[in-house]
Amino acid sequence: MTRPILDLIPILSQVRRNHGLEHATLHVLSKKLPGISMAGISGIRGFLLLADLPTESVAESALEALQRLQQGETALAVHENCGTNLAASLFLAASTAWLAMTGTAKDAKLKLHRLPFAVLLAVPTFFLSKPLGPWLQRTLTTSAIPETMALAQVSTLRVAGRNVHIITTNF
């Protein structure tokens, strides 16, 4: 199997794998504790998880998620609530609206008449572009192949009344 080109750049490869582990951890936690509000953000050294959960639950779930990724459960690296999904659809909808609003009309009133047309194009574009987000996750923003990744540490800070879990990884 050939490696994706993004995995040839170590920093990008680490962020993508951490992002995949973040999603996998969210999947595991969601299955164990349905209805819990959670959010995450990935970086080069691991990821942050915002959730009012005990550190032990997060650590156990992150370890389970890593093991499941190592066993080939690649679907865990893609998450339906990832910002990539929203960003992709919003970008295409906004681009469609922008294109609909461009043209030779110099008068603001004439341009304003294009607004309903722009919305009429942007809204279906937003909904029709939904499959793009998961595809971008699989090919660009996450990696389901942890390779030599290991959990280094899971710690928790209390910030503004919420738990911020810091999951650190090693490669």
Secondary structure, 3 states (H helix, E strand, C coil): CCCCHHHHCHHHHHHHHHHHHHHHHHHHHHHHCCCCCCEEEECCCEEEEECCCCHHHHHHHHHHHHHHHHCCCHHHHCCCCCHHHHHHHHHHHHHHHHHHHCCCCCCHHHHHCCHHHHHHHHHHHHHHCCCHHHHHHHHHHCCCCCCCCEEEEEEEEEECCEEEEEEEEEC
